[in-house]
């Protein structure tokens, strides 16, 4: 029998990966319509028990079936159909040790869900510990974003903040340096020391980093062009910058 869901179907979203699903099911703050499991270990049994206590329907399926549902194979055998994607609070992020929350990716007014998905995927691959999004003037995590992220949303926490500038101030007070990507940045990406505890800001696809956000940046960096085009799209620029962060840190770790 097909499961009937309350509310408009286009607003439902699949959450995948054991930790994101477990947190969503346990918190009680996200409406969960269905839990789908393709594993039989003790953690899965505990999750089933929690779901039963919250009257969440549980369905056992194959891993391939879950892959078809969520659109990628990086689900760890667990998925949940939810009313919206669960986010991590800034306060909860700050409770983590500094090395557990950086490098951090801050996205200022990203509008294209494909760019957001690509940035989360790149962040996951290149070691970003979290992605910070403003609640307004920004695309949120949708089914399209989850699909484009190809499993990245299962591993990289999404932090949603009401006031991005104030959140940046708090992050700086917690020990992070903030570097913004700007076409007119005063230094190149490759001349800056990116081995410091770092948050990297990627701006809007058309307008770049907003002036108030720019003022909170300790560094404004540009990626030097070697061809006729003078800029990259947001997702590509973010990936290039994160790759340079990784390169510098690996190089520093190898030094005697």
C-alpha positions as CSV (number, residue, x, y, z in Angstrom):
1,X,0.0,0.0,0.0
2,X,1.4,3.4,-1.0
3,X,2.1,5.7,1.9
4,X,0.0,8.8,2.0
5,X,1.8,12.0,3.0
6,X,0.3,15.2,4.4
7,X,1.1,18.4,2.7
8,X,2.3,19.2,-0.8
9,X,4.6,16.5,-2.1
10,X,7.1,18.9,-3.7
11,X,8.0,20.2,-0.2
12,X,9.0,16.8,1.1
13,X,12.7,15.9,1.1
14,X,14.7,12.7,1.6
15,X,17.3,12.9,4.3
16,X,20.0,10.2,4.1
17,X,23.0,9.0,6.1
18,X,22.9,7.5,9.5
19,X,23.7,10.6,11.6
20,X,21.5,13.1,9.8
21,X,18.6,10.7,9.9
22,X,19.2,9.7,13.5
23,X,19.3,13.4,14.5
24,X,16.1,14.2,12.6
25,X,14.2,11.2,14.0
26,X,15.4,11.7,17.6
27,X,15.0,15.5,17.8
28,X,11.3,15.6,17.2
29,X,11.7,19.1,15.5
30,X,11.4,17.7,12.0
31,X,8.2,16.1,10.8
32,X,9.2,12.6,9.5
33,X,6.7,10.8,7.3
34,X,8.7,7.5,6.7
35,X,11.9,5.8,7.7
36,X,13.5,3.4,5.3
37,X,16.2,1.1,6.4
38,X,18.5,-1.4,4.5
39,X,20.6,-2.6,7.4
40,X,20.2,-4.9,10.5
41,X,22.8,-3.8,13.0
42,X,22.3,-2.6,16.5
43,X,22.3,1.1,15.5
44,X,19.5,0.4,13.0
45,X,17.5,-1.4,15.6
46,X,17.9,1.5,18.0
47,X,16.7,3.9,15.3
48,X,13.7,1.7,14.5
49,X,12.8,1.8,18.2
50,X,13.0,5.6,18.4
51,X,10.9,5.8,15.2
52,X,8.3,3.5,16.7
53,X,8.1,5.7,19.8
54,X,7.3,8.6,17.6
55,X,4.8,6.7,15.5
56,X,7.0,7.0,12.4
57,X,6.3,4.2,9.8
58,X,9.4,2.1,9.2
59,X,10.0,0.2,5.9
60,X,12.8,-2.3,5.2
61,X,14.2,-2.0,1.7
62,X,17.3,-2.9,-0.3
63,X,20.2,-0.5,-0.6
64,X,19.5,-0.2,-4.3
65,X,15.9,0.8,-3.6
66,X,17.1,3.6,-1.2
67,X,19.6,4.8,-3.8
68,X,16.7,5.2,-6.2
69,X,14.7,7.1,-3.6
70,X,17.4,9.6,-2.6
71,X,19.3,9.8,-5.9
72,X,22.7,8.8,-4.8
73,X,24.4,5.7,-3.2
74,X,26.0,7.4,-0.2
75,X,23.1,6.9,2.2
76,X,24.6,4.3,4.6
77,X,21.5,2.2,4.3
78,X,19.2,4.7,6.0
79,X,16.9,7.4,4.7
80,X,13.9,9.4,6.0
81,X,11.2,11.3,4.1
82,X,10.8,14.6,5.9
83,X,8.9,17.9,5.7
84,X,12.2,19.8,5.3
85,X,15.9,19.4,5.7
86,X,17.2,19.6,9.3
87,X,19.8,22.2,10.0
88,X,22.4,22.6,12.8
89,X,22.3,25.7,14.9
90,X,25.2,28.1,15.1
91,X,25.4,27.5,18.8
92,X,25.7,23.7,18.3
93,X,28.4,24.3,15.8
94,X,30.4,26.5,18.2
95,X,30.2,23.8,20.9
96,X,32.6,21.7,18.8
97,X,36.4,22.0,19.0
98,X,37.9,24.5,16.6
99,X,39.5,21.7,14.4
100,X,36.0,20.1,14.2
101,X,34.4,23.1,12.6
102,X,36.9,24.5,10.1
103,X,37.5,25.0,7.3
104,X,34.0,26.4,7.2
105,X,32.1,27.4,4.0
106,X,29.9,30.5,4.3
107,X,27.5,31.1,1.4
108,X,26.2,34.6,0.9
109,X,22.9,34.8,-1.0
110,X,23.5,31.8,-3.3
111,X,20.3,31.5,-5.4
112,X,20.8,28.5,-7.7
113,X,20.1,25.1,-6.1
114,X,22.6,23.5,-8.5
115,X,25.3,25.8,-7.2
116,X,24.4,25.1,-3.6
117,X,24.4,21.3,-4.3
118,X,27.8,21.5,-6.1
119,X,29.3,23.6,-3.2
120,X,28.1,21.1,-0.6
121,X,29.6,18.3,-2.7
122,X,32.9,20.1,-3.1
123,X,32.9,21.0,0.5
124,X,32.4,17.4,1.5
125,X,35.1,16.1,-0.8
126,X,37.6,18.8,0.2
127,X,37.1,18.7,3.9
128,X,34.7,21.6,4.8
129,X,33.3,20.9,8.3
130,X,30.0,22.8,7.8
131,X,28.1,25.1,5.4
132,X,26.6,28.3,6.7
133,X,23.5,29.7,4.9
134,X,21.3,32.7,5.7
135,X,17.6,32.1,6.1
136,X,16.7,34.9,3.7
137,X,17.9,35.8,0.3
138,X,19.3,32.3,-0.2
139,X,18.2,29.1,-1.8
140,X,17.6,26.4,0.9
141,X,18.3,22.7,0.9
142,X,15.8,21.1,-1.5
143,X,15.5,17.7,-3.1
144,X,17.4,19.1,-6.1
145,X,20.2,20.4,-3.8
146,X,20.4,17.0,-2.1
147,X,20.6,15.2,-5.4
148,X,23.3,17.5,-6.8
149,X,25.3,17.2,-3.6
150,X,25.6,13.5,-4.3
151,X,25.7,12.4,-0.7
152,X,27.4,15.6,0.6
153,X,24.4,16.5,2.7
154,X,24.8,13.2,4.6
155,X,28.2,14.3,5.9
156,X,28.4,18.1,6.0
157,X,26.1,19.9,8.5
158,X,24.1,22.8,7.2
159,X,23.9,25.8,9.5
160,X,21.1,28.2,9.0
161,X,21.4,31.7,10.5
162,X,19.0,34.7,10.7
163,X,21.7,37.3,10.4
164,X,24.8,36.3,8.4
165,X,26.9,39.4,9.4
166,X,26.2,38.8,13.1
167,X,27.0,35.1,12.7
168,X,30.4,36.0,11.0
169,X,31.2,38.3,14.0
170,X,30.5,35.4,16.4
171,X,32.6,33.0,14.3
172,X,35.5,35.5,14.3
173,X,35.2,35.8,18.1
174,X,35.4,32.0,18.3
175,X,38.8,31.9,16.7
176,X,38.2,31.8,12.9
177,X,39.7,34.0,10.3
178,X,37.3,34.9,7.4
179,X,38.4,35.1,3.8
180,X,36.0,36.3,1.1
181,X,36.3,35.4,-2.6
182,X,36.1,38.6,-4.6
183,X,37.0,39.3,-8.2
184,X,38.6,42.6,-7.1
185,X,40.2,41.0,-4.0
186,X,43.4,42.7,-2.9
187,X,45.4,39.5,-2.7
188,X,45.4,36.3,-4.8
189,X,44.2,33.1,-3.3
190,X,47.6,31.6,-3.7
191,X,49.5,34.3,-1.8
192,X,47.3,34.1,1.3
193,X,48.0,31.8,4.3
194,X,45.0,29.5,4.3
195,X,46.4,27.1,6.9
196,X,44.9,29.4,9.7
197,X,41.6,28.4,11.3
198,X,39.4,29.6,8.4
199,X,35.9,30.3,7.1
200,X,35.7,30.9,3.4
201,X,32.9,33.2,2.0
202,X,31.4,32.6,-1.5
203,X,29.1,35.3,-2.7
204,X,26.0,35.6,-4.9
205,X,26.2,34.3,-8.5
206,X,25.7,37.8,-10.0
207,X,26.5,40.4,-7.3
208,X,29.3,38.6,-5.4
209,X,29.7,39.2,-1.7
210,X,27.4,41.9,-0.2
211,X,29.1,45.0,1.2
212,X,28.2,44.4,4.8
213,X,29.5,40.8,4.5
214,X,32.6,42.0,2.8
215,X,33.4,44.3,5.7
216,X,33.4,41.3,8.1
217,X,36.1,39.5,6.0
218,X,39.7,39.6,7.3
219,X,40.9,38.9,3.8
220,X,39.5,39.5,0.3
221,X,41.0,37.1,-2.2
222,X,40.8,36.7,-6.0
223,X,41.6,33.7,-8.1
224,X,44.0,35.0,-10.8
225,X,42.7,34.4,-14.4
226,X,45.0,32.9,-17.0
227,X,42.5,33.1,-19.9
228,X,40.1,35.6,-21.5
229,X,37.3,35.2,-18.9
230,X,37.7,37.2,-15.7
231,X,35.6,35.1,-13.3
232,X,34.3,31.7,-12.4
233,X,30.8,30.7,-11.3
234,X,30.2,30.5,-7.6
235,X,30.4,26.7,-7.3
236,X,33.6,26.4,-9.3
237,X,35.3,29.3,-7.4
238,X,34.4,27.7,-4.1
239,X,35.8,24.4,-5.2
240,X,39.1,26.0,-6.4
241,X,39.5,27.9,-3.1
242,X,38.8,24.8,-1.0
243,X,41.3,22.8,-3.0
244,X,43.9,25.5,-2.3
245,X,43.1,25.4,1.4
246,X,43.6,21.6,1.3
247,X,46.8,21.9,-0.7
248,X,48.4,24.3,1.7
249,X,47.4,22.3,4.8
250,X,48.7,19.1,3.3
251,X,52.0,20.8,2.4
252,X,52.3,22.2,5.9
253,X,51.7,18.8,7.4
254,X,54.5,17.3,5.4
255,X,57.1,19.8,6.5
256,X,59.6,18.4,9.0
